[in-house]
């Protein structure tokens, strides 16, 4: 009887420890966030407001924001420029599958980066002091490097 009680207590403790351990998906997300720190990107969990096609209502999405801060504030940007992977009637087409709230020109390399990792991106916001990418973190460490390259290119172009 004593052995049965000891086995039960041991299994109970092991179950508690296993419940506390992060899941495989949580470990992958943490790995991506640590990789982002190597590229001077800050990571923050946020809600992003995505407008509908007619820009009448917005949809609030829980997303992870990877942000690249500018060293010096860019005074020429007076409002937030948004790049979205869906059509909004009053936004301008930037490249195949991407629309912008203002007319902008981006490099061919940026277009290739958007095509490569664009399926997991919810929105990109460019402000006077930072460039922020909202995405679902369904990618690899190589995609974080591509994302960092894209944000650096947008920082230079816009």
MODAZI-V284008 format. One record per backbone hydrogen bond with DSSP energy under -0.5 kcal/mol. NH is the residue of the N-H (numbers start at 1). CO is the residue of the C=O. E is the energy in kcal/mol with one decimal. If there is no record, write none. Layout:
NH&CO&E, NH&CO&E
This chain:
5&1&-2.0, 6&2&-2.4, 7&3&-2.6, 8&4&-2.3, 9&5&-2.5, 10&6&-2.5, 11&7&-2.7, 12&8&-2.2, 13&9&-2.3, 14&10&-2.4, 15&11&-2.3, 16&12&-1.8, 17&13&-2.2, 18&14&-2.4, 19&15&-1.8, 20&16&-1.4, 21&17&-1.4, 27&23&-2.1, 28&24&-2.0, 29&25&-2.3, 30&26&-2.2, 31&27&-2.0, 32&28&-2.1, 33&29&-2.4, 34&30&-2.3, 35&31&-2.0, 36&32&-2.0, 37&33&-1.4, 38&34&-0.8, 38&35&-0.6, 39&35&-0.6, 39&36&-1.1, 40&37&-1.5, 41&36&-2.1, 42&67&-2.8, 44&65&-2.0, 46&44&-0.5, 46&63&-3.0, 48&61&-2.6, 50&48&-0.7, 50&59&-2.9, 51&49&-0.5, 52&57&-2.3, 55&52&-1.7, 59&50&-3.1, 61&48&-2.5, 61&59&-0.5, 63&46&-3.3, 63&61&-0.5, 64&135&-1.9, 65&44&-3.7, 65&63&-0.5, 66&64&-0.6, 66&133&-2.8, 67&42&-3.0, 67&65&-0.6, 68&131&-2.9, 69&67&-0.6, 70&129&-2.5, 74&128&-3.1, 75&73&-0.9, 77&74&-1.2, 78&76&-0.9, 81&126&-2.9, 82&80&-0.5, 83&124&-3.0, 84&99&-2.9, 85&122&-0.5, 89&53&-2.8, 91&88&-1.9, 92&100&-3.1, 94&98&-2.8, 95&98&-1.2, 98&95&-2.4, 99&84&-2.7, 100&92&-3.1, 101&82&-2.2, 104&102&-0.5, 111&107&-1.9, 112&108&-2.2, 113&109&-2.2, 114&110&-2.4, 115&111&-2.1, 116&112&-2.0, 117&113&-2.5, 118&114&-1.7, 120&117&-1.4, 121&118&-0.9, 122&134&-3.2, 123&134&-1.5, 124&83&-2.3, 125&132&-2.9, 126&81&-3.1, 127&125&-0.5, 127&130&-3.1, 131&68&-2.3, 132&125&-3.1, 133&66&-2.6, 134&123&-3.3, 134&132&-0.5, 135&64&-2.3, 135&133&-0.6, 136&120&-2.1, 139&137&-0.7, 144&140&-1.2, 145&141&-1.6, 146&142&-2.0, 147&143&-2.6, 148&144&-2.6, 149&145&-2.2, 150&146&-2.5, 151&147&-2.6, 152&148&-2.2, 153&149&-2.3, 154&150&-2.6, 155&151&-2.0, 156&152&-1.5, 157&153&-2.4, 158&154&-2.5
